Amino acid sequence: MQDVVGDISIKFGEVATIISKMIDSLLDVIKLYEEVMAMEGYNEEFLGDAFDYLEQSDTLEKAFMAKNQNLCKVWLERFKRQQ
């Protein structure tokens, strides 16, 4: 019986870890969205496209979020030329 309780406890811990990671991921997406949409000088549709592109890659998302506002604008201009 203790083995069953121990197994259930382990499974609940694993589920809690997965839920925590999902919440962290959602918060990262929300932060990215807010950061991209706050950029001035671009229309909403373009910024939405840039967000969609960045959100597809965890590496791109992290790199964009690490940049200062000037470098984010440089990235957006390069992305705009590729459109």
PDB file of N, CA, C and O in Angstrom:
ATOM      1  N   MET A   1       0.822  -1.194   0.000  1.00  0.00           N
ATOM      2  CA  MET A   1       0.000   0.000   0.000  1.00  0.00           C
ATOM      3  C   MET A   1       0.866   1.259   0.000  1.00  0.00           C
ATOM      4  O   MET A   1       0.579   2.233  -0.695  1.00  0.00           O
ATOM      5  N   GLN A   2       1.942   1.211   0.805  1.00  0.00           N
ATOM      6  CA  GLN A   2       2.824   2.379   0.850  1.00  0.00           C
ATOM      7  C   GLN A   2       3.475   2.627  -0.505  1.00  0.00           C
ATOM      8  O   GLN A   2       3.691   3.775  -0.890  1.00  0.00           O
ATOM      9  N   ASP A   3       3.786   1.563  -1.221  1.00  0.00           N
ATOM     10  CA  ASP A   3       4.374   1.710  -2.554  1.00  0.00           C
ATOM     11  C   ASP A   3       3.421   2.431  -3.493  1.00  0.00           C
ATOM     12  O   ASP A   3       3.840   3.277  -4.282  1.00  0.00           O
ATOM     13  N   VAL A   4       2.139   2.097  -3.407  1.00  0.00           N
ATOM     14  CA  VAL A   4       1.130   2.737  -4.257  1.00  0.00           C
ATOM     15  C   VAL A   4       1.023   4.214  -3.910  1.00  0.00           C
ATOM     16  O   VAL A   4       0.980   5.066  -4.797  1.00  0.00           O
ATOM     17  N   VAL A   5       0.980   4.511  -2.622  1.00  0.00           N
ATOM     18  CA  VAL A   5       0.903   5.903  -2.175  1.00  0.00           C
ATOM     19  C   VAL A   5       2.155   6.659  -2.615  1.00  0.00           C
ATOM     20  O   VAL A   5       2.068   7.805  -3.056  1.00  0.00           O
ATOM     21  N   GLY A   6       3.298   6.028  -2.498  1.00  0.00           N
ATOM     22  CA  GLY A   6       4.550   6.654  -2.940  1.00  0.00           C
ATOM     23  C   GLY A   6       4.552   6.914  -4.432  1.00  0.00           C
ATOM     24  O   GLY A   6       4.985   7.977  -4.878  1.00  0.00           O
ATOM     25  N   ASP A   7       4.070   5.948  -5.212  1.00  0.00           N
ATOM     26  CA  ASP A   7       3.985   6.126  -6.672  1.00  0.00           C
ATOM     27  C   ASP A   7       3.039   7.261  -7.040  1.00  0.00           C
ATOM     28  O   ASP A   7       3.335   8.069  -7.920  1.00  0.00           O
ATOM     29  N   ILE A   8       1.895   7.314  -6.354  1.00  0.00           N
ATOM     30  CA  ILE A   8       0.928   8.388  -6.616  1.00  0.00           C
ATOM     31  C   ILE A   8       1.540   9.737  -6.266  1.00  0.00           C
ATOM     32  O   ILE A   8       1.364  10.714  -6.994  1.00  0.00           O
ATOM     33  N   SER A   9       2.253   9.785  -5.160  1.00  0.00           N
ATOM     34  CA  SER A   9       2.910  11.026  -4.738  1.00  0.00           C
ATOM     35  C   SER A   9       3.930  11.483  -5.778  1.00  0.00           C
ATOM     36  O   SER A   9       4.015  12.670  -6.092  1.00  0.00           O
ATOM     37  N   ILE A  10       4.690  10.550  -6.302  1.00  0.00           N
ATOM     38  CA  ILE A  10       5.682  10.879  -7.338  1.00  0.00           C
ATOM     39  C   ILE A  10       4.984  11.404  -8.585  1.00  0.00           C
ATOM     40  O   ILE A  10       5.424  12.389  -9.178  1.00  0.00           O
ATOM     41  N   LYS A  11       3.901  10.752  -8.982  1.00  0.00           N
ATOM     42  CA  LYS A  11       3.156  11.178 -10.180  1.00  0.00           C
ATOM     43  C   LYS A  11       2.575  12.571  -9.991  1.00  0.00           C
ATOM     44  O   LYS A  11       2.624  13.390 -10.909  1.00  0.00           O
ATOM     45  N   PHE A  12       2.018  12.856  -8.798  1.00  0.00           N
ATOM     46  CA  PHE A  12       1.502  14.195  -8.532  1.00  0.00           C
ATOM     47  C   PHE A  12       2.617  15.235  -8.621  1.00  0.00           C
ATOM     48  O   PHE A  12       2.406  16.334  -9.134  1.00  0.00           O
ATOM     49  N   GLY A  13       3.791  14.891  -8.125  1.00  0.00           N
ATOM     50  CA  GLY A  13       4.932  15.797  -8.230  1.00  0.00           C
ATOM     51  C   GLY A  13       5.315  16.058  -9.673  1.00  0.00           C
ATOM     52  O   GLY A  13       5.630  17.189 -10.040  1.00  0.00           O
ATOM     53  N   GLU A  14       5.288  15.016 -10.494  1.00  0.00           N
ATOM     54  CA  GLU A  14       5.603  15.174 -11.919  1.00  0.00           C
ATOM     55  C   GLU A  14       4.566  16.049 -12.615  1.00  0.00           C
ATOM     56  O   GLU A  14       4.914  16.901 -13.432  1.00  0.00           O
ATOM     57  N   VAL A  15       3.288  15.837 -12.287  1.00  0.00           N
ATOM     58  CA  VAL A  15       2.221  16.653 -12.877  1.00  0.00           C
ATOM     59  C   VAL A  15       2.387  18.111 -12.456  1.00  0.00           C
ATOM     60  O   VAL A  15       2.235  19.013 -13.280  1.00  0.00           O
ATOM     61  N   ALA A  16       2.694  18.347 -11.194  1.00  0.00           N
ATOM     62  CA  ALA A  16       2.892  19.715 -10.705  1.00  0.00           C
ATOM     63  C   ALA A  16       4.052  20.392 -11.430  1.00  0.00           C
ATOM     64  O   ALA A  16       3.968  21.575 -11.761  1.00  0.00           O
ATOM     65  N   THR A  17       5.121  19.660 -11.677  1.00  0.00           N
ATOM     66  CA  THR A  17       6.271  20.210 -12.401  1.00  0.00           C
ATOM     67  C   THR A  17       5.890  20.576 -13.830  1.00  0.00           C
ATOM     68  O   THR A  17       6.274  21.635 -14.327  1.00  0.00           O
ATOM     69  N   ILE A  18       5.141  19.709 -14.484  1.00  0.00           N
ATOM     70  CA  ILE A  18       4.707  19.980 -15.860  1.00  0.00           C
ATOM     71  C   ILE A  18       3.810  21.208 -15.906  1.00  0.00           C
ATOM     72  O   ILE A  18       3.969  22.058 -16.782  1.00  0.00           O
ATOM     73  N   ILE A  19       2.870  21.309 -14.974  1.00  0.00           N
ATOM     74  CA  ILE A  19       1.973  22.471 -14.930  1.00  0.00           C
ATOM     75  C   ILE A  19       2.773  23.741 -14.688  1.00  0.00           C
ATOM     76  O   ILE A  19       2.506  24.768 -15.314  1.00  0.00           O
ATOM     77  N   SER A  20       3.745  23.686 -13.794  1.00  0.00           N
ATOM     78  CA  SER A  20       4.588  24.854 -13.515  1.00  0.00           C
ATOM     79  C   SER A  20       5.348  25.302 -14.759  1.00  0.00           C
ATOM     80  O   SER A  20       5.447  26.499 -15.027  1.00  0.00           O
ATOM     81  N   LYS A  21       5.882  24.353 -15.519  1.00  0.00           N
ATOM     82  CA  LYS A  21       6.602  24.685 -16.753  1.00  0.00           C
ATOM     83  C   LYS A  21       5.662  25.290 -17.788  1.00  0.00           C
ATOM     84  O   LYS A  21       6.043  26.212 -18.509  1.00  0.00           O
ATOM     85  N   MET A  22       4.437  24.779 -17.864  1.00  0.00           N
ATOM     86  CA  MET A  22       3.460  25.323 -18.810  1.00  0.00           C
ATOM     87  C   MET A  22       3.107  26.765 -18.457  1.00  0.00           C
ATOM     88  O   MET A  22       2.984  27.611 -19.342  1.00  0.00           O
ATOM     89  N   ILE A  23       2.944  27.044 -17.172  1.00  0.00           N
ATOM     90  CA  ILE A  23       2.623  28.400 -16.727  1.00  0.00           C
ATOM     91  C   ILE A  23       3.785  29.333 -17.028  1.00  0.00           C
ATOM     92  O   ILE A  23       3.573  30.442 -17.520  1.00  0.00           O
ATOM     93  N   ASP A  24       5.016  28.901 -16.740  1.00  0.00           N
ATOM     94  CA  ASP A  24       6.194  29.720 -17.046  1.00  0.00           C
ATOM     95  C   ASP A  24       6.278  30.015 -18.534  1.00  0.00           C
ATOM     96  O   ASP A  24       6.593  31.139 -18.926  1.00  0.00           O
ATOM     97  N   SER A  25       6.003  29.033 -19.355  1.00  0.00           N
ATOM     98  CA  SER A  25       6.037  29.206 -20.806  1.00  0.00           C
ATOM     99  C   SER A  25       4.987  30.210 -21.250  1.00  0.00           C
ATOM    100  O   SER A  25       5.260  31.061 -22.097  1.00  0.00           O
ATOM    101  N   LEU A  26       3.791  30.120 -20.688  1.00  0.00           N
ATOM    102  CA  LEU A  26       2.720  31.060 -21.025  1.00  0.00           C
ATOM    103  C   LEU A  26       3.104  32.473 -20.628  1.00  0.00           C
ATOM    104  O   LEU A  26       2.863  33.417 -21.379  1.00  0.00           O
ATOM    105  N   LEU A  27       3.703  32.626 -19.447  1.00  0.00           N
ATOM    106  CA  LEU A  27       4.127  33.950 -19.001  1.00  0.00           C
ATOM    107  C   LEU A  27       5.198  34.518 -19.921  1.00  0.00           C
ATOM    108  O   LEU A  27       5.196  35.718 -20.198  1.00  0.00           O
ATOM    109  N   ASP A  28       6.121  33.672 -20.402  1.00  0.00           N
ATOM    110  CA  ASP A  28       7.143  34.126 -21.344  1.00  0.00           C
ATOM    111  C   ASP A  28       6.508  34.614 -22.641  1.00  0.00           C
ATOM    112  O   ASP A  28       6.941  35.621 -23.202  1.00  0.00           O
ATOM    113  N   VAL A  29       5.492  33.914 -23.120  1.00  0.00           N
ATOM    114  CA  VAL A  29       4.803  34.310 -24.353  1.00  0.00           C
ATOM    115  C   VAL A  29       4.102  35.642 -24.150  1.00  0.00           C
ATOM    116  O   VAL A  29       4.131  36.501 -25.031  1.00  0.00           O
ATOM    117  N   ILE A  30       3.474  35.819 -23.002  1.00  0.00           N
ATOM    118  CA  ILE A  30       2.786  37.082 -22.708  1.00  0.00           C
ATOM    119  C   ILE A  30       3.793  38.226 -22.649  1.00  0.00           C
ATOM    120  O   ILE A  30       3.534  39.303 -23.186  1.00  0.00           O
ATOM    121  N   LYS A  31       4.935  38.008 -22.006  1.00  0.00           N
ATOM    122  CA  LYS A  31       5.972  39.047 -21.933  1.00  0.00           C
ATOM    123  C   LYS A  31       6.483  39.397 -23.328  1.00  0.00           C
ATOM    124  O   LYS A  31       6.665  40.572 -23.648  1.00  0.00           O
ATOM    125  N   LEU A  32       6.713  38.389 -24.150  1.00  0.00           N
ATOM    126  CA  LEU A  32       7.169  38.632 -25.519  1.00  0.00           C
ATOM    127  C   LEU A  32       6.135  39.451 -26.275  1.00  0.00           C
ATOM    128  O   LEU A  32       6.484  40.423 -26.946  1.00  0.00           O
ATOM    129  N   TYR A  33       4.868  39.069 -26.174  1.00  0.00           N
ATOM    130  CA  TYR A  33       3.797  39.787 -26.864  1.00  0.00           C
ATOM    131  C   TYR A  33       3.773  41.257 -26.438  1.00  0.00           C
ATOM    132  O   TYR A  33       3.705  42.151 -27.281  1.00  0.00           O
ATOM    133  N   GLU A  34       3.828  41.497 -25.142  1.00  0.00           N
ATOM    134  CA  GLU A  34       3.807  42.872 -24.636  1.00  0.00           C
ATOM    135  C   GLU A  34       5.007  43.663 -25.135  1.00  0.00           C
ATOM    136  O   GLU A  34       4.872  44.825 -25.519  1.00  0.00           O
ATOM    137  N   GLU A  35       6.176  43.040 -25.132  1.00  0.00           N
ATOM    138  CA  GLU A  35       7.402  43.714 -25.577  1.00  0.00           C
ATOM    139  C   GLU A  35       7.328  44.070 -27.062  1.00  0.00           C
ATOM    140  O   GLU A  35       7.651  45.191 -27.456  1.00  0.00           O
ATOM    141  N   VAL A  36       6.905  43.115 -27.875  1.00  0.00           N
ATOM    142  CA  VAL A  36       6.828  43.358 -29.321  1.00  0.00           C
ATOM    143  C   VAL A  36       5.778  44.417 -29.624  1.00  0.00           C
ATOM    144  O   VAL A  36       6.040  45.348 -30.386  1.00  0.00           O
ATOM    145  N   MET A  37       4.604  44.286 -29.041  1.00  0.00           N
ATOM    146  CA  MET A  37       3.502  45.198 -29.358  1.00  0.00           C
ATOM    147  C   MET A  37       3.749  46.613 -28.834  1.00  0.00           C
ATOM    148  O   MET A  37       3.095  47.556 -29.280  1.00  0.00           O
ATOM    149  N   ALA A  38       4.678  46.774 -27.899  1.00  0.00           N
ATOM    150  CA  ALA A  38       4.989  48.096 -27.353  1.00  0.00           C
ATOM    151  C   ALA A  38       5.959  48.883 -28.234  1.00  0.00           C
ATOM    152  O   ALA A  38       6.193  50.066 -27.989  1.00  0.00           O
ATOM    153  N   MET A  39       6.521  48.243 -29.247  1.00  0.00           N
ATOM    154  CA  MET A  39       7.484  48.927 -30.110  1.00  0.00           C
ATOM    155  C   MET A  39       6.766  50.009 -30.919  1.00  0.00           C
ATOM    156  O   MET A  39       5.745  49.751 -31.558  1.00  0.00           O
ATOM    157  N   GLU A  40       7.307  51.201 -30.880  1.00  0.00           N
ATOM    158  CA  GLU A  40       6.691  52.339 -31.571  1.00  0.00           C
ATOM    159  C   GLU A  40       7.196  52.442 -33.003  1.00  0.00           C
ATOM    160  O   GLU A  40       8.323  52.057 -33.313  1.00  0.00           O
ATOM    161  N   GLY A  41       6.335  52.972 -33.869  1.00  0.00           N
ATOM    162  CA  GLY A  41       6.723  53.217 -35.250  1.00  0.00           C
ATOM    163  C   GLY A  41       6.326  52.110 -36.216  1.00  0.00           C
ATOM    164  O   GLY A  41       6.684  52.158 -37.393  1.00  0.00           O
ATOM    165  N   TYR A  42       5.592  51.116 -35.732  1.00  0.00           N
ATOM    166  CA  TYR A  42       5.172  49.997 -36.576  1.00  0.00           C
ATOM    167  C   TYR A  42       3.673  49.781 -36.406  1.00  0.00           C
ATOM    168  O   TYR A  42       3.112  50.033 -35.340  1.00  0.00           O
ATOM    169  N   ASN A  43       3.029  49.309 -37.482  1.00  0.00           N
ATOM    170  CA  ASN A  43       1.598  49.055 -37.346  1.00  0.00           C
ATOM    171  C   ASN A  43       1.354  47.735 -36.618  1.00  0.00           C
ATOM    172  O   ASN A  43       2.228  46.873 -36.537  1.00  0.00           O
ATOM    173  N   GLU A  44       0.153  47.611 -36.101  1.00  0.00           N
ATOM    174  CA  GLU A  44      -0.204  46.458 -35.275  1.00  0.00           C
ATOM    175  C   GLU A  44      -0.088  45.135 -36.033  1.00  0.00           C
ATOM    176  O   GLU A  44       0.363  44.135 -35.475  1.00  0.00           O
ATOM    177  N   GLU A  45      -0.493  45.131 -37.292  1.00  0.00           N
ATOM    178  CA  GLU A  45      -0.441  43.901 -38.086  1.00  0.00           C
ATOM    179  C   GLU A  45       1.000  43.415 -38.257  1.00  0.00           C
ATOM    180  O   GLU A  45       1.279  42.224 -38.118  1.00  0.00           O
ATOM    181  N   PHE A  46       1.916  44.344 -38.561  1.00  0.00           N
ATOM    182  CA  PHE A  46       3.323  43.978 -38.714  1.00  0.00           C
ATOM    183  C   PHE A  46       3.878  43.424 -37.403  1.00  0.00           C
ATOM    184  O   PHE A  46       4.562  42.401 -37.396  1.00  0.00           O
ATOM    185  N   LEU A  47       3.581  44.105 -36.294  1.00  0.00           N
ATOM    186  CA  LEU A  47       4.078  43.639 -34.998  1.00  0.00           C
ATOM    187  C   LEU A  47       3.496  42.270 -34.646  1.00  0.00           C
ATOM    188  O   LEU A  47       4.174  41.437 -34.046  1.00  0.00           O
ATOM    189  N   GLY A  48       2.246  42.047 -35.019  1.00  0.00           N
ATOM    190  CA  GLY A  48       1.645  40.735 -34.803  1.00  0.00           C
ATOM    191  C   GLY A  48       2.367  39.656 -35.586  1.00  0.00           C
ATOM    192  O   GLY A  48       2.589  38.556 -35.078  1.00  0.00           O
ATOM    193  N   ASP A  49       2.736  39.967 -36.828  1.00  0.00           N
ATOM    194  CA  ASP A  49       3.497  39.012 -37.644  1.00  0.00           C
ATOM    195  C   ASP A  49       4.870  38.737 -37.029  1.00  0.00           C
ATOM    196  O   ASP A  49       5.331  37.596 -37.003  1.00  0.00           O
ATOM    197  N   ALA A  50       5.520  39.802 -36.534  1.00  0.00           N
ATOM    198  CA  ALA A  50       6.833  39.639 -35.903  1.00  0.00           C
ATOM    199  C   ALA A  50       6.714  38.763 -34.652  1.00  0.00           C
ATOM    200  O   ALA A  50       7.551  37.892 -34.415  1.00  0.00           O
ATOM    201  N   PHE A  51       5.677  38.999 -33.864  1.00  0.00           N
ATOM    202  CA  PHE A  51       5.445  38.179 -32.670  1.00  0.00           C
ATOM    203  C   PHE A  51       5.251  36.715 -33.052  1.00  0.00           C
ATOM    204  O   PHE A  51       5.863  35.827 -32.458  1.00  0.00           O
ATOM    205  N   ASP A  52       4.398  36.468 -34.043  1.00  0.00           N
ATOM    206  CA  ASP A  52       4.143  35.090 -34.481  1.00  0.00           C
ATOM    207  C   ASP A  52       5.436  34.402 -34.913  1.00  0.00           C
ATOM    208  O   ASP A  52       5.656  33.228 -34.613  1.00  0.00           O
ATOM    209  N   TYR A  53       6.288  35.141 -35.620  1.00  0.00           N
ATOM    210  CA  TYR A  53       7.558  34.585 -36.088  1.00  0.00           C
ATOM    211  C   TYR A  53       8.476  34.258 -34.902  1.00  0.00           C
ATOM    212  O   TYR A  53       9.045  33.169 -34.828  1.00  0.00           O
ATOM    213  N   LEU A  54       8.611  35.211 -33.981  1.00  0.00           N
ATOM    214  CA  LEU A  54       9.492  35.019 -32.829  1.00  0.00           C
ATOM    215  C   LEU A  54       9.007  33.889 -31.927  1.00  0.00           C
ATOM    216  O   LEU A  54       9.811  33.141 -31.371  1.00  0.00           O
ATOM    217  N   GLU A  55       7.705  33.774 -31.787  1.00  0.00           N
ATOM    218  CA  GLU A  55       7.122  32.802 -30.867  1.00  0.00           C
ATOM    219  C   GLU A  55       7.340  31.364 -31.337  1.00  0.00           C
ATOM    220  O   GLU A  55       7.230  30.429 -30.544  1.00  0.00           O
ATOM    221  N   GLN A  56       7.644  31.186 -32.607  1.00  0.00           N
ATOM    222  CA  GLN A  56       7.863  29.846 -33.154  1.00  0.00           C
ATOM    223  C   GLN A  56       9.177  29.225 -32.684  1.00  0.00           C
ATOM    224  O   GLN A  56       9.343  28.006 -32.732  1.00  0.00           O
ATOM    225  N   SER A  57      10.105  30.059 -32.231  1.00  0.00           N
ATOM    226  CA  SER A  57      11.422  29.554 -31.837  1.00  0.00           C
ATOM    227  C   SER A  57      11.797  30.079 -30.460  1.00  0.00           C
ATOM    228  O   SER A  57      11.864  31.289 -30.243  1.00  0.00           O
ATOM    229  N   ASP A  58      12.039  29.167 -29.538  1.00  0.00           N
ATOM    230  CA  ASP A  58      12.433  29.550 -28.186  1.00  0.00           C
ATOM    231  C   ASP A  58      13.727  30.361 -28.204  1.00  0.00           C
ATOM    232  O   ASP A  58      13.889  31.296 -27.421  1.00  0.00           O
ATOM    233  N   THR A  59      14.643  30.002 -29.095  1.00  0.00           N
ATOM    234  CA  THR A  59      15.920  30.712 -29.194  1.00  0.00           C
ATOM    235  C   THR A  59      15.720  32.144 -29.677  1.00  0.00           C
ATOM    236  O   THR A  59      16.292  33.074 -29.108  1.00  0.00           O
ATOM    237  N   LEU A  60      14.911  32.330 -30.724  1.00  0.00           N
ATOM    238  CA  LEU A  60      14.643  33.679 -31.226  1.00  0.00           C
ATOM    239  C   LEU A  60      13.930  34.520 -30.179  1.00  0.00           C
ATOM    240  O   LEU A  60      14.237  35.697 -29.994  1.00  0.00           O
ATOM    241  N   GLU A  61      12.976  33.899 -29.499  1.00  0.00           N
ATOM    242  CA  GLU A  61      12.228  34.602 -28.460  1.00  0.00           C
ATOM    243  C   GLU A  61      13.164  35.112 -27.366  1.00  0.00           C
ATOM    244  O   GLU A  61      13.085  36.274 -26.968  1.00  0.00           O
ATOM    245  N   LYS A  62      14.042  34.247 -26.887  1.00  0.00           N
ATOM    246  CA  LYS A  62      14.970  34.631 -25.819  1.00  0.00           C
ATOM    247  C   LYS A  62      15.944  35.701 -26.289  1.00  0.00           C
ATOM    248  O   LYS A  62      16.253  36.628 -25.540  1.00  0.00           O
ATOM    249  N   ALA A  63      16.430  35.584 -27.518  1.00  0.00           N
ATOM    250  CA  ALA A  63      17.371  36.573 -28.052  1.00  0.00           C
ATOM    251  C   ALA A  63      16.708  37.941 -28.167  1.00  0.00           C
ATOM    252  O   ALA A  63      17.306  38.955 -27.806  1.00  0.00           O
ATOM    253  N   PHE A  64      15.479  37.973 -28.666  1.00  0.00           N
ATOM    254  CA  PHE A  64      14.764  39.244 -28.799  1.00  0.00           C
ATOM    255  C   PHE A  64      14.545  39.877 -27.424  1.00  0.00           C
ATOM    256  O   PHE A  64      14.748  41.078 -27.249  1.00  0.00           O
ATOM    257  N   MET A  65      14.135  39.072 -26.461  1.00  0.00           N
ATOM    258  CA  MET A  65      13.850  39.595 -25.125  1.00  0.00           C
ATOM    259  C   MET A  65      15.113  40.091 -24.419  1.00  0.00           C
ATOM    260  O   MET A  65      15.028  40.939 -23.531  1.00  0.00           O
ATOM    261  N   ALA A  66      16.270  39.580 -24.798  1.00  0.00           N
ATOM    262  CA  ALA A  66      17.524  39.991 -24.164  1.00  0.00           C
ATOM    263  C   ALA A  66      18.034  41.323 -24.706  1.00  0.00           C
ATOM    264  O   ALA A  66      18.866  41.976 -24.075  1.00  0.00           O
ATOM    265  N   LYS A  67      17.535  41.726 -25.876  1.00  0.00           N
ATOM    266  CA  LYS A  67      18.037  42.936 -26.531  1.00  0.00           C
ATOM    267  C   LYS A  67      17.418  44.194 -25.937  1.00  0.00           C
ATOM    268  O   LYS A  67      16.305  44.176 -25.411  1.00  0.00           O
ATOM    269  N   ASN A  68      18.181  45.300 -26.038  1.00  0.00           N
ATOM    270  CA  ASN A  68      17.619  46.582 -25.641  1.00  0.00           C
ATOM    271  C   ASN A  68      16.688  47.081 -26.752  1.00  0.00           C
ATOM    272  O   ASN A  68      16.607  46.474 -27.820  1.00  0.00           O
ATOM    273  N   GLN A  69      15.999  48.173 -26.495  1.00  0.00           N
ATOM    274  CA  GLN A  69      14.992  48.655 -27.438  1.00  0.00           C
ATOM    275  C   GLN A  69      15.588  48.985 -28.807  1.00  0.00           C
ATOM    276  O   GLN A  69      14.971  48.701 -29.833  1.00  0.00           O
ATOM    277  N   ASN A  70      16.773  49.576 -28.830  1.00  0.00           N
ATOM    278  CA  ASN A  70      17.406  49.918 -30.099  1.00  0.00           C
ATOM    279  C   ASN A  70      17.688  48.664 -30.931  1.00  0.00           C
ATOM    280  O   ASN A  70      17.409  48.637 -32.130  1.00  0.00           O
ATOM    281  N   LEU A  71      18.235  47.637 -30.301  1.00  0.00           N
ATOM    282  CA  LEU A  71      18.526  46.399 -31.027  1.00  0.00           C
ATOM    283  C   LEU A  71      17.248  45.672 -31.450  1.00  0.00           C
ATOM    284  O   LEU A  71      17.223  45.009 -32.487  1.00  0.00           O
ATOM    285  N   CYS A  72      16.191  45.795 -30.651  1.00  0.00           N
ATOM    286  CA  CYS A  72      14.896  45.222 -31.060  1.00  0.00           C
ATOM    287  C   CYS A  72      14.396  45.907 -32.326  1.00  0.00           C
ATOM    288  O   CYS A  72      13.862  45.252 -33.222  1.00  0.00           O
ATOM    289  N   LYS A  73      14.569  47.222 -32.398  1.00  0.00           N
ATOM    290  CA  LYS A  73      14.143  47.951 -33.601  1.00  0.00           C
ATOM    291  C   LYS A  73      14.979  47.536 -34.811  1.00  0.00           C
ATOM    292  O   LYS A  73      14.449  47.413 -35.915  1.00  0.00           O
ATOM    293  N   VAL A  74      16.268  47.321 -34.614  1.00  0.00           N
ATOM    294  CA  VAL A  74      17.124  46.843 -35.701  1.00  0.00           C
ATOM    295  C   VAL A  74      16.614  45.488 -36.179  1.00  0.00           C
ATOM    296  O   VAL A  74      16.521  45.250 -37.384  1.00  0.00           O
ATOM    297  N   TRP A  75      16.284  44.599 -35.244  1.00  0.00           N
ATOM    298  CA  TRP A  75      15.758  43.282 -35.622  1.00  0.00           C
ATOM    299  C   TRP A  75      14.454  43.434 -36.405  1.00  0.00           C
ATOM    300  O   TRP A  75      14.256  42.770 -37.422  1.00  0.00           O
ATOM    301  N   LEU A  76      13.570  44.305 -35.932  1.00  0.00           N
ATOM    302  CA  LEU A  76      12.287  44.508 -36.614  1.00  0.00           C
ATOM    303  C   LEU A  76      12.482  45.050 -38.025  1.00  0.00           C
ATOM    304  O   LEU A  76      11.771  44.653 -38.948  1.00  0.00           O
ATOM    305  N   GLU A  77      13.442  45.953 -38.195  1.00  0.00           N
ATOM    306  CA  GLU A  77      13.703  46.495 -39.536  1.00  0.00           C
ATOM    307  C   GLU A  77      14.206  45.393 -40.475  1.00  0.00           C
ATOM    308  O   GLU A  77      13.808  45.334 -41.639  1.00  0.00           O
ATOM    309  N   ARG A  78      15.067  44.538 -39.973  1.00  0.00           N
ATOM    310  CA  ARG A  78      15.556  43.420 -40.800  1.00  0.00           C
ATOM    311  C   ARG A  78      14.413  42.463 -41.135  1.00  0.00           C
ATOM    312  O   ARG A  78      14.312  41.983 -42.264  1.00  0.00           O
ATOM    313  N   PHE A  79      13.568  42.193 -40.170  1.00  0.00           N
ATOM    314  CA  PHE A  79      12.415  41.327 -40.395  1.00  0.00           C
ATOM    315  C   PHE A  79      11.479  41.956 -41.432  1.00  0.00           C
ATOM    316  O   PHE A  79      10.920  41.263 -42.281  1.00  0.00           O
ATOM    317  N   LYS A  80      11.321  43.263 -41.348  1.00  0.00           N
ATOM    318  CA  LYS A  80      10.448  43.986 -42.284  1.00  0.00           C
ATOM    319  C   LYS A  80      10.954  43.851 -43.717  1.00  0.00           C
ATOM    320  O   LYS A  80      10.161  43.687 -44.644  1.00  0.00           O
ATOM    321  N   ARG A  81      12.264  43.920 -43.900  1.00  0.00           N
ATOM    322  CA  ARG A  81      12.843  43.799 -45.244  1.00  0.00           C
ATOM    323  C   ARG A  81      12.648  42.397 -45.820  1.00  0.00           C
ATOM    324  O   ARG A  81      12.587  42.229 -47.038  1.00  0.00           O
ATOM    325  N   GLN A  82      12.552  41.407 -44.962  1.00  0.00           N
ATOM    326  CA  GLN A  82      12.356  40.025 -45.410  1.00  0.00           C
ATOM    327  C   GLN A  82      10.908  39.737 -45.797  1.00  0.00           C
ATOM    328  O   GLN A  82      10.622  38.736 -46.455  1.00  0.00           O
ATOM    329  N   GLN A  83      10.017  40.599 -45.394  1.00  0.00           N
ATOM    330  CA  GLN A  83       8.582  40.385 -45.672  1.00  0.00           C
ATOM    331  C   GLN A  83       8.247  40.565 -47.120  1.00  0.00           C
ATOM    332  O   GLN A  83       7.087  40.419 -47.508  1.00  0.00           O
TER     333      GLN A  83
END
